[in-house]
Structure formats: C-alpha cells, structure tokens
Amino acid sequence: MSELRQQIDEAVKSIRAECALAPRIGIILGTGLNKLAERIEIEARLGYDRIPHFAVSTVESHDGELLLGRLGGKPVVAMSGRFHRYEGYSLSQVAFPVRVMRALGARTLVAFNAAGGLNPQFRAGDLMVIEDHINLMGDNPLIGPNDDALGPRFPDMSEPYSRDLVKLAETVALEKGIKLQKGVYLACPGPSLETRAEYRMMRGMGADVVGMSTVPEVIVAVHGGMDVLAFSVITDECFPDALEAVQIEKIIATAAGAEPRLTELVGACIERMPV
C-alpha cells in the first residue's frame, strides 16, 4: 500500500470513528460561501486539526471544519473552508480532502470559489457554472508516484466538469429565474492578484474568470472517477482598461451578497442529482 493510501485510510478511520455516514456527494465551500453549510442536517462536525494528514486553513474567511450530514435528502460531506497553494501547501495537500471524500463514499464533487471576472459580459455578483478550466498554477497534484488503486497514471481531462451536471445547473437556474453564466475558470497560485497585462493574456487564452483554487481538487476528483459540478461567484471585474484596486473585504462582501442565489441553486441541484 502506498504512503498516500495509508494516509487516506488513517483519515477515513478517524472520521468514521465520529460518524458512520457514507456520503455520496462531497462539497467544497469557498471564500465567503459558507451559508450552504447551514442547510445541512449535520450529524458530525470535525475540525481539520482533528483529522490525520489534513492541513489547517489559514484564511480568515474559511472556517476549517469537515461537516457530515444530509442536504436535499442526500448524504454529504462538506469542507467549510479549503486550502490553497499560496498558504504554503503542496497541491497534493490541497487536494487531499477530496481523496478522503472519495474513500468515504462520495462519487460527486460540488465545489465553489470566488473569482475575478475577465469576460466583459460578466459583472460582479454574477454566478458562473464552470464548463472547463486552465491550470496556470505551474504544478499538478498528481505529480509523483501513482497508486493505481486511486486512479490511472494519465487521467483523461476531456470532460473534467460533467456535462450532465452543467446542464442540470442551467435547467434549475432557468426554472428559478437565477441568472447563470457559463465559462472557463483559470487558476493561478496567488496570493498576489494579476496585472493588467496578465488579465489581457488570460482573456486572450479563453478564460472567463480567474481564481486561486478549485483546479487541484477537480484534477484529483477526476483521477478518482468522480463527477464534478463547480461554480464561481464573480466578485470583481478584471477589465484591463478600467481596472480598479481590489479590496479583499469588498470581494468577501460581494460573495456574501450572491450567496443566497447560489445556495438556492445548488440546493436544488443536489436534490435532483441521481446519486
């Protein structure tokens, strides 16, 4: 057994000692997007510091708890707060909780993030379902020895975000009258935000939004055979010719303002997921 699989097993045993729930959906809540956790009928709540091999979130807007319970009638495991490369963690550490979710029984990953808008048709406060991504983190969580029991050496990434789940999100949004954009998420390591020239480059590459998370977790989810549905809340407008200095407090406030719509949308999507 590989060292990684041993670490996963140790984390799983620790969690199952607290809660026997077998989740079918894993959820990662991002910056300023924790209200969905309030809808979970919680059976267990574990601080990351209590779970072997979990990193500890150092970002103020991330709670740092693993929640197990039911949402929309489905058994779920949710990260209230995630880890980032810019906190000093490797991408393998960043994505380790997804490995644990998969080992607990989750077959679908639902992830959220706050992102800067690059597409000139997008506005701060918009919601976007992610249909593809660009990895500019300069790293990959799968680098190193591969454990075939966890996934293939060369996982296919032609459909990292389930087309069926993207369609479900669009259908639910239309029924509920929620404006939903669709586009490409570009991931950078951070923590500095981008320059005007970098924003121009990213838009030219085909990115609609830019952020500092999500892609490592999605890669590991795909490696493990999970279906993925992911959303961005556009918290600021990154238009090079009209660029304004960004205040993190404003980003968090914008994410919080969009949260009720996102919570309604995702809650309904989870209710309809065939898991």
Secondary structure, DSSP 8 states (H G I E B T S, - for coil): --HHHHHHHHHHHHHHTT-----SEEEEE-TT--GGGGGSEEEEEEEGGGSTT------TT---EEEEEEETTEEEEEEES---GGGT--HHHHHHHHHHHHHHT--EEEEEEEEEE-STT--TT-EEEEEEEEE-SS--TT-S---TTT--SS---S-SS-HHHHHHHHHHHHHHT--EEEEEEEE---SS---HHHHHHHHHHT-SEEESSSHHHHHHHHHTT-EEEEEEEEEEE--GGG-----HHHHHHHHHHHHHHHHHHHHHHHHH---
